[in-house]
Amino acid sequence: MEQLTVDQFGRIEIPGKIRQQLGINNQTKLSLKVENGQLILQPLKSELETYYEDGILVFKAEPIGNTETIIDEVRTEIINELTSC
């Protein structure tokens, strides 16, 4: 568990490791709610931009999470499938 301090303006700093893990940057919008005496802070999902490009429907959105981790996981999964044949 991380321990955070609220500054004189009511701000807290989310540690870089957690921001990276959740894909949070300085443009990320967050929701804040109080539930059972706890603060719950969640990144808001960005709205998908959709359009057609050369007859293909394209969905444009920011990835959620660390893209390097996702790519590594997919790569490992594909390698495992190919080597198990």
C-alpha positions, 0 to 999 in steps of 0.5 A, spaced: 500 500 500 502 506 498 502 512 503 500 519 500 500 526 503 495 531 501 498 538 500 495 545 502 491 545 496 488 538 497 492 535 492 496 528 492 501 525 487 500 519 484 506 515 484 510 514 477 510 507 477 502 506 478 501 512 473 505 508 468 501 501 470 494 504 469 496 508 463 495 515 466 498 521 464 497 529 464 491 529 459 488 523 463 481 524 466 479 521 472 473 519 476 473 520 484 467 517 488 466 516 496 464 509 497 464 506 504 468 511 507 473 510 501 476 514 496 475 511 489 479 514 483 479 511 476 481 513 470 475 515 465 475 511 459 476 515 453 471 515 447 472 512 441 473 515 435 471 511 429 472 513 422 472 509 415 479 509 412 480 505 405 473 501 406 475 499 413 472 501 420 477 504 424 477 505 432 482 510 435 483 510 442 488 511 447 491 504 450 489 502 457 495 500 461 502 499 459 503 498 451 509 494 452 507 489 457 501 488 452 505 487 446 510 482 450 504 478 453 501 477 446 508 476 443 509 470 448 502 467 447 504 467 440 511 464 441 508 459 446 502 457 441 507 456 435 512 452 439 507 447 442 505 444 435 
